[in-house]
């Protein structure tokens, strides 16, 4: 009788473990989509521009999995390969979690031959990030 109870307990625990393992949803781990807007007056690739110019860079971002909505958007800038510093940061919610579009307009510094690297990063619910970047050399 004791062996039968032990066997029932072992089978019961095994069934619970199996149910737990098979009921977990597999996360594919797809990165969110992000791309530069192109055309018109958008800067969307490495370029050289006059100092003091006003430039607009735009992005479109989207979730790639139903449940992994976009949670955060960040723009950072590094100068001449230095440490990147955040110039814009936003928590995303509501419909922004499905698709997010942003235009960033800035006036370039006044230092000739300086290279500004702008990195646009989007993060989803799982903490996965994707980014696009470009460099602007000041002339």
Phi and psi in radians as a Rosetta constraint file:
Dihedral C 1 N 2 CA 2 C 2 CIRCULARHARMONIC -1.129 0.35
Dihedral N 2 CA 2 C 2 N 3 CIRCULARHARMONIC -0.709 0.35
Dihedral C 2 N 3 CA 3 C 3 CIRCULARHARMONIC -1.123 0.35
Dihedral N 3 CA 3 C 3 N 4 CIRCULARHARMONIC -0.665 0.35
Dihedral C 3 N 4 CA 4 C 4 CIRCULARHARMONIC -1.126 0.35
Dihedral N 4 CA 4 C 4 N 5 CIRCULARHARMONIC -0.752 0.35
Dihedral C 4 N 5 CA 5 C 5 CIRCULARHARMONIC -1.111 0.35
Dihedral N 5 CA 5 C 5 N 6 CIRCULARHARMONIC -0.723 0.35
Dihedral C 5 N 6 CA 6 C 6 CIRCULARHARMONIC -1.095 0.35
Dihedral N 6 CA 6 C 6 N 7 CIRCULARHARMONIC -0.740 0.35
Dihedral C 6 N 7 CA 7 C 7 CIRCULARHARMONIC -1.117 0.35
Dihedral N 7 CA 7 C 7 N 8 CIRCULARHARMONIC -0.728 0.35
Dihedral C 7 N 8 CA 8 C 8 CIRCULARHARMONIC -1.108 0.35
Dihedral N 8 CA 8 C 8 N 9 CIRCULARHARMONIC -0.755 0.35
Dihedral C 8 N 9 CA 9 C 9 CIRCULARHARMONIC -1.102 0.35
Dihedral N 9 CA 9 C 9 N 10 CIRCULARHARMONIC -0.780 0.35
Dihedral C 9 N 10 CA 10 C 10 CIRCULARHARMONIC -1.098 0.35
Dihedral N 10 CA 10 C 10 N 11 CIRCULARHARMONIC -0.786 0.35
Dihedral C 10 N 11 CA 11 C 11 CIRCULARHARMONIC -1.105 0.35
Dihedral N 11 CA 11 C 11 N 12 CIRCULARHARMONIC -0.711 0.35
Dihedral C 11 N 12 CA 12 C 12 CIRCULARHARMONIC -1.081 0.35
Dihedral N 12 CA 12 C 12 N 13 CIRCULARHARMONIC -0.831 0.35
Dihedral C 12 N 13 CA 13 C 13 CIRCULARHARMONIC -1.118 0.35
Dihedral N 13 CA 13 C 13 N 14 CIRCULARHARMONIC -0.672 0.35
Dihedral C 13 N 14 CA 14 C 14 CIRCULARHARMONIC -1.101 0.35
Dihedral N 14 CA 14 C 14 N 15 CIRCULARHARMONIC -0.718 0.35
Dihedral C 14 N 15 CA 15 C 15 CIRCULARHARMONIC -1.125 0.35
Dihedral N 15 CA 15 C 15 N 16 CIRCULARHARMONIC -0.714 0.35
Dihedral C 15 N 16 CA 16 C 16 CIRCULARHARMONIC -1.111 0.35
Dihedral N 16 CA 16 C 16 N 17 CIRCULARHARMONIC -0.783 0.35
Dihedral C 16 N 17 CA 17 C 17 CIRCULARHARMONIC -1.082 0.35
Dihedral N 17 CA 17 C 17 N 18 CIRCULARHARMONIC -0.755 0.35
Dihedral C 17 N 18 CA 18 C 18 CIRCULARHARMONIC -1.123 0.35
Dihedral N 18 CA 18 C 18 N 19 CIRCULARHARMONIC -0.731 0.35
Dihedral C 18 N 19 CA 19 C 19 CIRCULARHARMONIC -1.112 0.35
Dihedral N 19 CA 19 C 19 N 20 CIRCULARHARMONIC -0.685 0.35
Dihedral C 19 N 20 CA 20 C 20 CIRCULARHARMONIC -1.142 0.35
Dihedral N 20 CA 20 C 20 N 21 CIRCULARHARMONIC -0.772 0.35
Dihedral C 20 N 21 CA 21 C 21 CIRCULARHARMONIC -1.155 0.35
Dihedral N 21 CA 21 C 21 N 22 CIRCULARHARMONIC -0.774 0.35
Dihedral C 21 N 22 CA 22 C 22 CIRCULARHARMONIC -1.366 0.35
Dihedral N 22 CA 22 C 22 N 23 CIRCULARHARMONIC -0.334 0.35
Dihedral C 22 N 23 CA 23 C 23 CIRCULARHARMONIC -1.520 0.35
Dihedral N 23 CA 23 C 23 N 24 CIRCULARHARMONIC -0.200 0.35
Dihedral C 23 N 24 CA 24 C 24 CIRCULARHARMONIC -1.216 0.35
Dihedral N 24 CA 24 C 24 N 25 CIRCULARHARMONIC 2.335 0.35
Dihedral C 24 N 25 CA 25 C 25 CIRCULARHARMONIC -1.396 0.35
Dihedral N 25 CA 25 C 25 N 26 CIRCULARHARMONIC 2.251 0.35
Dihedral C 25 N 26 CA 26 C 26 CIRCULARHARMONIC -1.345 0.35
Dihedral N 26 CA 26 C 26 N 27 CIRCULARHARMONIC 2.228 0.35
Dihedral C 26 N 27 CA 27 C 27 CIRCULARHARMONIC -1.623 0.35
Dihedral N 27 CA 27 C 27 N 28 CIRCULARHARMONIC 2.124 0.35
Dihedral C 27 N 28 CA 28 C 28 CIRCULARHARMONIC -1.292 0.35
Dihedral N 28 CA 28 C 28 N 29 CIRCULARHARMONIC -0.369 0.35
Dihedral C 28 N 29 CA 29 C 29 CIRCULARHARMONIC 1.215 0.35
Dihedral N 29 CA 29 C 29 N 30 CIRCULARHARMONIC 0.649 0.35
Dihedral C 29 N 30 CA 30 C 30 CIRCULARHARMONIC -1.354 0.35
Dihedral N 30 CA 30 C 30 N 31 CIRCULARHARMONIC 2.382 0.35
Dihedral C 30 N 31 CA 31 C 31 CIRCULARHARMONIC -1.242 0.35
Dihedral N 31 CA 31 C 31 N 32 CIRCULARHARMONIC 2.578 0.35
Dihedral C 31 N 32 CA 32 C 32 CIRCULARHARMONIC -1.163 0.35
Dihedral N 32 CA 32 C 32 N 33 CIRCULARHARMONIC 2.708 0.35
Dihedral C 32 N 33 CA 33 C 33 CIRCULARHARMONIC -1.496 0.35
Dihedral N 33 CA 33 C 33 N 34 CIRCULARHARMONIC 2.463 0.35
Dihedral C 33 N 34 CA 34 C 34 CIRCULARHARMONIC -2.629 0.35
Dihedral N 34 CA 34 C 34 N 35 CIRCULARHARMONIC 2.403 0.35
Dihedral C 34 N 35 CA 35 C 35 CIRCULARHARMONIC -2.633 0.35
Dihedral N 35 CA 35 C 35 N 36 CIRCULARHARMONIC 2.711 0.35
Dihedral C 35 N 36 CA 36 C 36 CIRCULARHARMONIC -1.313 0.35
Dihedral N 36 CA 36 C 36 N 37 CIRCULARHARMONIC 2.533 0.35
Dihedral C 36 N 37 CA 37 C 37 CIRCULARHARMONIC -1.316 0.35
Dihedral N 37 CA 37 C 37 N 38 CIRCULARHARMONIC 2.510 0.35
Dihedral C 37 N 38 CA 38 C 38 CIRCULARHARMONIC -2.194 0.35
Dihedral N 38 CA 38 C 38 N 39 CIRCULARHARMONIC 2.948 0.35
Dihedral C 38 N 39 CA 39 C 39 CIRCULARHARMONIC 1.504 0.35
Dihedral N 39 CA 39 C 39 N 40 CIRCULARHARMONIC 3.047 0.35
Dihedral C 39 N 40 CA 40 C 40 CIRCULARHARMONIC 0.958 0.35
Dihedral N 40 CA 40 C 40 N 41 CIRCULARHARMONIC -2.328 0.35
Dihedral C 40 N 41 CA 41 C 41 CIRCULARHARMONIC -1.729 0.35
Dihedral N 41 CA 41 C 41 N 42 CIRCULARHARMONIC 0.193 0.35
Dihedral C 41 N 42 CA 42 C 42 CIRCULARHARMONIC -1.250 0.35
Dihedral N 42 CA 42 C 42 N 43 CIRCULARHARMONIC 2.403 0.35
Dihedral C 42 N 43 CA 43 C 43 CIRCULARHARMONIC -1.612 0.35
Dihedral N 43 CA 43 C 43 N 44 CIRCULARHARMONIC 2.158 0.35
Dihedral C 43 N 44 CA 44 C 44 CIRCULARHARMONIC -2.344 0.35
Dihedral N 44 CA 44 C 44 N 45 CIRCULARHARMONIC 0.163 0.35
Dihedral C 44 N 45 CA 45 C 45 CIRCULARHARMONIC -2.668 0.35
Dihedral N 45 CA 45 C 45 N 46 CIRCULARHARMONIC 2.905 0.35
Dihedral C 45 N 46 CA 46 C 46 CIRCULARHARMONIC -0.954 0.35
Dihedral N 46 CA 46 C 46 N 47 CIRCULARHARMONIC 2.430 0.35
Dihedral C 46 N 47 CA 47 C 47 CIRCULARHARMONIC -2.747 0.35
Dihedral N 47 CA 47 C 47 N 48 CIRCULARHARMONIC 2.961 0.35
Dihedral C 47 N 48 CA 48 C 48 CIRCULARHARMONIC -2.086 0.35
Dihedral N 48 CA 48 C 48 N 49 CIRCULARHARMONIC 2.275 0.35
Dihedral C 48 N 49 CA 49 C 49 CIRCULARHARMONIC -2.372 0.35
Dihedral N 49 CA 49 C 49 N 50 CIRCULARHARMONIC 2.746 0.35
Dihedral C 49 N 50 CA 50 C 50 CIRCULARHARMONIC -1.141 0.35
Dihedral N 50 CA 50 C 50 N 51 CIRCULARHARMONIC 2.556 0.35
Dihedral C 50 N 51 CA 51 C 51 CIRCULARHARMONIC -1.028 0.35
Dihedral N 51 CA 51 C 51 N 52 CIRCULARHARMONIC 2.579 0.35
Dihedral C 51 N 52 CA 52 C 52 CIRCULARHARMONIC 1.363 0.35
Dihedral N 52 CA 52 C 52 N 53 CIRCULARHARMONIC 0.015 0.35
Dihedral C 52 N 53 CA 53 C 53 CIRCULARHARMONIC -1.179 0.35
Dihedral N 53 CA 53 C 53 N 54 CIRCULARHARMONIC 2.646 0.35
Dihedral C 53 N 54 CA 54 C 54 CIRCULARHARMONIC -1.723 0.35
Dihedral N 54 CA 54 C 54 N 55 CIRCULARHARMONIC 2.234 0.35
Dihedral C 54 N 55 CA 55 C 55 CIRCULARHARMONIC -2.211 0.35
Dihedral N 55 CA 55 C 55 N 56 CIRCULARHARMONIC 2.654 0.35
Dihedral C 55 N 56 CA 56 C 56 CIRCULARHARMONIC -2.177 0.35
Dihedral N 56 CA 56 C 56 N 57 CIRCULARHARMONIC 2.221 0.35
Dihedral C 56 N 57 CA 57 C 57 CIRCULARHARMONIC -2.095 0.35
Dihedral N 57 CA 57 C 57 N 58 CIRCULARHARMONIC 2.352 0.35
Dihedral C 57 N 58 CA 58 C 58 CIRCULARHARMONIC -2.245 0.35
Dihedral N 58 CA 58 C 58 N 59 CIRCULARHARMONIC 2.643 0.35
Dihedral C 58 N 59 CA 59 C 59 CIRCULARHARMONIC -2.285 0.35
Dihedral N 59 CA 59 C 59 N 60 CIRCULARHARMONIC 2.711 0.35
Dihedral C 59 N 60 CA 60 C 60 CIRCULARHARMONIC -2.146 0.35
Dihedral N 60 CA 60 C 60 N 61 CIRCULARHARMONIC 2.295 0.35
Dihedral C 60 N 61 CA 61 C 61 CIRCULARHARMONIC -2.265 0.35
Dihedral N 61 CA 61 C 61 N 62 CIRCULARHARMONIC 2.648 0.35
Dihedral C 61 N 62 CA 62 C 62 CIRCULARHARMONIC -2.653 0.35
Dihedral N 62 CA 62 C 62 N 63 CIRCULARHARMONIC 2.618 0.35
Dihedral C 62 N 63 CA 63 C 63 CIRCULARHARMONIC -1.239 0.35
Dihedral N 63 CA 63 C 63 N 64 CIRCULARHARMONIC 2.683 0.35
Dihedral C 63 N 64 CA 64 C 64 CIRCULARHARMONIC -2.007 0.35
Dihedral N 64 CA 64 C 64 N 65 CIRCULARHARMONIC -0.119 0.35
Dihedral C 64 N 65 CA 65 C 65 CIRCULARHARMONIC -2.338 0.35
Dihedral N 65 CA 65 C 65 N 66 CIRCULARHARMONIC 2.526 0.35
Dihedral C 65 N 66 CA 66 C 66 CIRCULARHARMONIC -0.898 0.35
Dihedral N 66 CA 66 C 66 N 67 CIRCULARHARMONIC -0.804 0.35
Dihedral C 66 N 67 CA 67 C 67 CIRCULARHARMONIC -1.583 0.35
Dihedral N 67 CA 67 C 67 N 68 CIRCULARHARMONIC -0.273 0.35
Dihedral C 67 N 68 CA 68 C 68 CIRCULARHARMONIC -1.628 0.35
Dihedral N 68 CA 68 C 68 N 69 CIRCULARHARMONIC 1.255 0.35
Dihedral C 68 N 69 CA 69 C 69 CIRCULARHARMONIC -1.185 0.35
Dihedral N 69 CA 69 C 69 N 70 CIRCULARHARMONIC 2.786 0.35
Dihedral C 69 N 70 CA 70 C 70 CIRCULARHARMONIC -1.259 0.35
Dihedral N 70 CA 70 C 70 N 71 CIRCULARHARMONIC 2.395 0.35
Dihedral C 70 N 71 CA 71 C 71 CIRCULARHARMONIC -2.057 0.35
Dihedral N 71 CA 71 C 71 N 72 CIRCULARHARMONIC -0.476 0.35
Dihedral C 71 N 72 CA 72 C 72 CIRCULARHARMONIC -2.658 0.35
Dihedral N 72 CA 72 C 72 N 73 CIRCULARHARMONIC 2.550 0.35
Dihedral C 72 N 73 CA 73 C 73 CIRCULARHARMONIC -2.274 0.35
Dihedral N 73 CA 73 C 73 N 74 CIRCULARHARMONIC 2.405 0.35
Dihedral C 73 N 74 CA 74 C 74 CIRCULARHARMONIC -2.468 0.35
Dihedral N 74 CA 74 C 74 N 75 CIRCULARHARMONIC 2.507 0.35
Dihedral C 74 N 75 CA 75 C 75 CIRCULARHARMONIC -2.107 0.35
Dihedral N 75 CA 75 C 75 N 76 CIRCULARHARMONIC 2.248 0.35
Dihedral C 75 N 76 CA 76 C 76 CIRCULARHARMONIC -2.156 0.35
Dihedral N 76 CA 76 C 76 N 77 CIRCULARHARMONIC 2.742 0.35
Dihedral C 76 N 77 CA 77 C 77 CIRCULARHARMONIC -2.315 0.35
Dihedral N 77 CA 77 C 77 N 78 CIRCULARHARMONIC 2.299 0.35
Dihedral C 77 N 78 CA 78 C 78 CIRCULARHARMONIC -2.107 0.35
Dihedral N 78 CA 78 C 78 N 79 CIRCULARHARMONIC 2.585 0.35
Dihedral C 78 N 79 CA 79 C 79 CIRCULARHARMONIC -2.006 0.35
Dihedral N 79 CA 79 C 79 N 80 CIRCULARHARMONIC 2.182 0.35
Dihedral C 79 N 80 CA 80 C 80 CIRCULARHARMONIC 0.893 0.35
Dihedral N 80 CA 80 C 80 N 81 CIRCULARHARMONIC 0.721 0.35
Dihedral C 80 N 81 CA 81 C 81 CIRCULARHARMONIC 1.373 0.35
Dihedral N 81 CA 81 C 81 N 82 CIRCULARHARMONIC 0.126 0.35
Dihedral C 81 N 82 CA 82 C 82 CIRCULARHARMONIC -1.309 0.35
Dihedral N 82 CA 82 C 82 N 83 CIRCULARHARMONIC -3.045 0.35
Dihedral C 82 N 83 CA 83 C 83 CIRCULARHARMONIC -1.129 0.35
Dihedral N 83 CA 83 C 83 N 84 CIRCULARHARMONIC 2.321 0.35
Dihedral C 83 N 84 CA 84 C 84 CIRCULARHARMONIC -1.294 0.35
Dihedral N 84 CA 84 C 84 N 85 CIRCULARHARMONIC 2.422 0.35
Dihedral C 84 N 85 CA 85 C 85 CIRCULARHARMONIC -2.121 0.35
Dihedral N 85 CA 85 C 85 N 86 CIRCULARHARMONIC 2.439 0.35
Dihedral C 85 N 86 CA 86 C 86 CIRCULARHARMONIC -1.194 0.35
Dihedral N 86 CA 86 C 86 N 87 CIRCULARHARMONIC 2.291 0.35
Dihedral C 86 N 87 CA 87 C 87 CIRCULARHARMONIC -1.974 0.35
Dihedral N 87 CA 87 C 87 N 88 CIRCULARHARMONIC -0.214 0.35
Dihedral C 87 N 88 CA 88 C 88 CIRCULARHARMONIC -2.781 0.35
Dihedral N 88 CA 88 C 88 N 89 CIRCULARHARMONIC 2.366 0.35
Dihedral C 88 N 89 CA 89 C 89 CIRCULARHARMONIC -2.549 0.35
Dihedral N 89 CA 89 C 89 N 90 CIRCULARHARMONIC 2.314 0.35
Dihedral C 89 N 90 CA 90 C 90 CIRCULARHARMONIC -2.531 0.35
Dihedral N 90 CA 90 C 90 N 91 CIRCULARHARMONIC 2.310 0.35
Dihedral C 90 N 91 CA 91 C 91 CIRCULARHARMONIC -1.387 0.35
Dihedral N 91 CA 91 C 91 N 92 CIRCULARHARMONIC 2.347 0.35
Dihedral C 91 N 92 CA 92 C 92 CIRCULARHARMONIC -1.794 0.35
Dihedral N 92 CA 92 C 92 N 93 CIRCULARHARMONIC 2.488 0.35
Dihedral C 92 N 93 CA 93 C 93 CIRCULARHARMONIC -2.633 0.35
Dihedral N 93 CA 93 C 93 N 94 CIRCULARHARMONIC 2.964 0.35
Dihedral C 93 N 94 CA 94 C 94 CIRCULARHARMONIC 1.048 0.35
Dihedral N 94 CA 94 C 94 N 95 CIRCULARHARMONIC -2.380 0.35
Dihedral C 94 N 95 CA 95 C 95 CIRCULARHARMONIC -1.157 0.35
Dihedral N 95 CA 95 C 95 N 96 CIRCULARHARMONIC -0.360 0.35
Dihedral C 95 N 96 CA 96 C 96 CIRCULARHARMONIC -1.107 0.35
Dihedral N 96 CA 96 C 96 N 97 CIRCULARHARMONIC -0.395 0.35
Dihedral C 96 N 97 CA 97 C 97 CIRCULARHARMONIC -1.212 0.35
Dihedral N 97 CA 97 C 97 N 98 CIRCULARHARMONIC -0.391 0.35
Dihedral C 97 N 98 CA 98 C 98 CIRCULARHARMONIC -1.562 0.35
Dihedral N 98 CA 98 C 98 N 99 CIRCULARHARMONIC -0.851 0.35
Dihedral C 98 N 99 CA 99 C 99 CIRCULARHARMONIC -2.500 0.35
Dihedral N 99 CA 99 C 99 N 100 CIRCULARHARMONIC 2.426 0.35
Dihedral C 99 N 100 CA 100 C 100 CIRCULARHARMONIC -2.409 0.35
Dihedral N 100 CA 100 C 100 N 101 CIRCULARHARMONIC 2.367 0.35
Dihedral C 100 N 101 CA 101 C 101 CIRCULARHARMONIC -2.277 0.35
Dihedral N 101 CA 101 C 101 N 102 CIRCULARHARMONIC 2.406 0.35
Dihedral C 101 N 102 CA 102 C 102 CIRCULARHARMONIC -2.589 0.35
Dihedral N 102 CA 102 C 102 N 103 CIRCULARHARMONIC 2.430 0.35
Dihedral C 102 N 103 CA 103 C 103 CIRCULARHARMONIC -1.951 0.35
Dihedral N 103 CA 103 C 103 N 104 CIRCULARHARMONIC 2.208 0.35
Dihedral C 103 N 104 CA 104 C 104 CIRCULARHARMONIC -1.957 0.35
Dihedral N 104 CA 104 C 104 N 105 CIRCULARHARMONIC 2.052 0.35
Dihedral C 104 N 105 CA 105 C 105 CIRCULARHARMONIC -1.968 0.35
Dihedral N 105 CA 105 C 105 N 106 CIRCULARHARMONIC 2.313 0.35
Dihedral C 105 N 106 CA 106 C 106 CIRCULARHARMONIC -2.543 0.35
Dihedral N 106 CA 106 C 106 N 107 CIRCULARHARMONIC 2.748 0.35
Dihedral C 106 N 107 CA 107 C 107 CIRCULARHARMONIC -1.760 0.35
Dihedral N 107 CA 107 C 107 N 108 CIRCULARHARMONIC 2.241 0.35
Dihedral C 107 N 108 CA 108 C 108 CIRCULARHARMONIC -1.227 0.35
Dihedral N 108 CA 108 C 108 N 109 CIRCULARHARMONIC 2.652 0.35
Dihedral C 108 N 109 CA 109 C 109 CIRCULARHARMONIC -1.091 0.35
Dihedral N 109 CA 109 C 109 N 110 CIRCULARHARMONIC 3.055 0.35
Dihedral C 109 N 110 CA 110 C 110 CIRCULARHARMONIC -1.945 0.35
Dihedral N 110 CA 110 C 110 N 111 CIRCULARHARMONIC 0.616 0.35
Dihedral C 110 N 111 CA 111 C 111 CIRCULARHARMONIC -2.019 0.35
Dihedral N 111 CA 111 C 111 N 112 CIRCULARHARMONIC 1.925 0.35
Dihedral C 111 N 112 CA 112 C 112 CIRCULARHARMONIC -1.081 0.35
Dihedral N 112 CA 112 C 112 N 113 CIRCULARHARMONIC 2.537 0.35
Dihedral C 112 N 113 CA 113 C 113 CIRCULARHARMONIC 1.209 0.35
Dihedral N 113 CA 113 C 113 N 114 CIRCULARHARMONIC 0.099 0.35
Dihedral C 113 N 114 CA 114 C 114 CIRCULARHARMONIC -1.309 0.35
Dihedral N 114 CA 114 C 114 N 115 CIRCULARHARMONIC 2.477 0.35
Dihedral C 114 N 115 CA 115 C 115 CIRCULARHARMONIC -1.978 0.35
Dihedral N 115 CA 115 C 115 N 116 CIRCULARHARMONIC 2.046 0.35
Dihedral C 115 N 116 CA 116 C 116 CIRCULARHARMONIC -1.756 0.35
Dihedral N 116 CA 116 C 116 N 117 CIRCULARHARMONIC 2.181 0.35
Dihedral C 116 N 117 CA 117 C 117 CIRCULARHARMONIC -1.906 0.35
Dihedral N 117 CA 117 C 117 N 118 CIRCULARHARMONIC 2.125 0.35
Dihedral C 117 N 118 CA 118 C 118 CIRCULARHARMONIC -1.851 0.35
Dihedral N 118 CA 118 C 118 N 119 CIRCULARHARMONIC 2.232 0.35
Dihedral C 118 N 119 CA 119 C 119 CIRCULARHARMONIC -2.099 0.35
Dihedral N 119 CA 119 C 119 N 120 CIRCULARHARMONIC 2.218 0.35
Dihedral C 119 N 120 CA 120 C 120 CIRCULARHARMONIC -1.920 0.35
Dihedral N 120 CA 120 C 120 N 121 CIRCULARHARMONIC 2.076 0.35
Dihedral C 120 N 121 CA 121 C 121 CIRCULARHARMONIC -2.148 0.35
Dihedral N 121 CA 121 C 121 N 122 CIRCULARHARMONIC 2.343 0.35
Dihedral C 121 N 122 CA 122 C 122 CIRCULARHARMONIC -2.093 0.35
Dihedral N 122 CA 122 C 122 N 123 CIRCULARHARMONIC 2.440 0.35
Dihedral C 122 N 123 CA 123 C 123 CIRCULARHARMONIC -2.150 0.35
Dihedral N 123 CA 123 C 123 N 124 CIRCULARHARMONIC 2.399 0.35
Dihedral C 123 N 124 CA 124 C 124 CIRCULARHARMONIC -1.750 0.35
Dihedral N 124 CA 124 C 124 N 125 CIRCULARHARMONIC -3.103 0.35
Dihedral C 124 N 125 CA 125 C 125 CIRCULARHARMONIC -1.010 0.35
Dihedral N 125 CA 125 C 125 N 126 CIRCULARHARMONIC -0.575 0.35
Dihedral C 125 N 126 CA 126 C 126 CIRCULARHARMONIC -1.436 0.35
Dihedral N 126 CA 126 C 126 N 127 CIRCULARHARMONIC -0.014 0.35
Dihedral C 126 N 127 CA 127 C 127 CIRCULARHARMONIC 1.490 0.35
Dihedral N 127 CA 127 C 127 N 128 CIRCULARHARMONIC 0.106 0.35
Dihedral C 127 N 128 CA 128 C 128 CIRCULARHARMONIC -1.368 0.35
Dihedral N 128 CA 128 C 128 N 129 CIRCULARHARMONIC 2.415 0.35
Dihedral C 128 N 129 CA 129 C 129 CIRCULARHARMONIC -2.103 0.35
Dihedral N 129 CA 129 C 129 N 130 CIRCULARHARMONIC 2.699 0.35
Dihedral C 129 N 130 CA 130 C 130 CIRCULARHARMONIC -2.478 0.35
Dihedral N 130 CA 130 C 130 N 131 CIRCULARHARMONIC 2.631 0.35
Dihedral C 130 N 131 CA 131 C 131 CIRCULARHARMONIC -2.603 0.35
Dihedral N 131 CA 131 C 131 N 132 CIRCULARHARMONIC 2.750 0.35
Dihedral C 131 N 132 CA 132 C 132 CIRCULARHARMONIC -2.263 0.35
Dihedral N 132 CA 132 C 132 N 133 CIRCULARHARMONIC 2.638 0.35
Dihedral C 132 N 133 CA 133 C 133 CIRCULARHARMONIC -2.584 0.35
Dihedral N 133 CA 133 C 133 N 134 CIRCULARHARMONIC 2.826 0.35
Dihedral C 133 N 134 CA 134 C 134 CIRCULARHARMONIC -2.650 0.35
Dihedral N 134 CA 134 C 134 N 135 CIRCULARHARMONIC 2.768 0.35
Dihedral C 134 N 135 CA 135 C 135 CIRCULARHARMONIC -2.047 0.35
Dihedral N 135 CA 135 C 135 N 136 CIRCULARHARMONIC 2.442 0.35
Dihedral C 135 N 136 CA 136 C 136 CIRCULARHARMONIC -2.103 0.35
Dihedral N 136 CA 136 C 136 N 137 CIRCULARHARMONIC 2.073 0.35
Dihedral C 136 N 137 CA 137 C 137 CIRCULARHARMONIC -1.605 0.35
Dihedral N 137 CA 137 C 137 N 138 CIRCULARHARMONIC 2.260 0.35
Dihedral C 137 N 138 CA 138 C 138 CIRCULARHARMONIC -1.546 0.35
Dihedral N 138 CA 138 C 138 N 139 CIRCULARHARMONIC 2.372 0.35
